[in-house]
Amino acid sequence: MDRQRLDKWLWHARFVKTRSLAARLCEGGIRVDGVLVGKPGATVRPGQVLTFALGRHVRVIELVAVGERRGPAEEARLLYRDLAP
């Protein structure tokens, strides 16, 4: 498995608490490699860069791996690399 739905990946990586919140975040606009994506079902893969607003912060992250499950925070942090300064 080298691809995953964007909303599912955001949930596995623990950026949001529920899949429905992840879907709403996607519909609000997330940039994948600089291209605006507005669908939760968009597929993402390792190596891509996501840019999105989360609260008052803009997150810039690189996908490192796709998630198998929603595990503890330590496991979730292995799915991405934070590129924000």
N, C-alpha and C positions, 0 to 999 in steps of 0.2 A: 504494500500500500504506500504509494508515493504522492498521492493527491488526497485532498479532503475538502469538504464544504467549508466555506469561510466561517459561517456561523458556528459550526461544530468545532472548528479549530480554536476560535476565540473563547468558546466555553471550556474546552479542554485545557487551554493555556491560562485559564482563570482570570481573564480580563473582565468577564461578566459573571454574574451568579447563576443565570438561567439561559437556556437556549432562546427563549422568547426575547430576552434583553439583547442577546447577541444578534438576533434577526433585526431588531429595531436599530441597533448600532449600524448594521450593514446598510439598511435602507436610508439612514441618515447620511451615508457617504463615507466610504473608505477607499483610499487610493492603494492600488496594488501595482507596484513598479511604476508609479506616477499616473496611472490610468484610474479614473473614478469608476468605482464599482458600486452599484446600488442594490444588488441582489444577494440575499443570504446564501443562495445556492451556488454562487460562483466558486470555482475550485481554486485552491491554492496549493503550492508545493514548496519544498525546501529551496532556499536561495532567493525567494521573492521578498521584497521589502514592502511592508504595510505602513501606511501613515493614516492616523485617525485621531479624532479628538475624544478624549475620555475625561469627563469632568472639565476642569479648567486647564488641563494639560494636553499637549499634542504628543502622541506617542509615535515614534519611528522605530520599527523593529524589523529584524530579519528573521524569517522562518528558518529554523535549523532542522526541525523534524515535525512530522505529523503525529498527532496523539492517538494512542490506542484506547485510552480511557481518561476520565477526569480524576486524576489522582491528587495527592497532596501537593502543596505549593512548591516544594523542592523538586518534585518530578515535573511540574508544569514549567518551571523556569528553564528546564533543559530543552524546551520546544522552541525557544527564541533567543535572540541576542539583541539587547537594547542598543540602538544606535543614536539615541538622543544625547545631546551634549550635557 
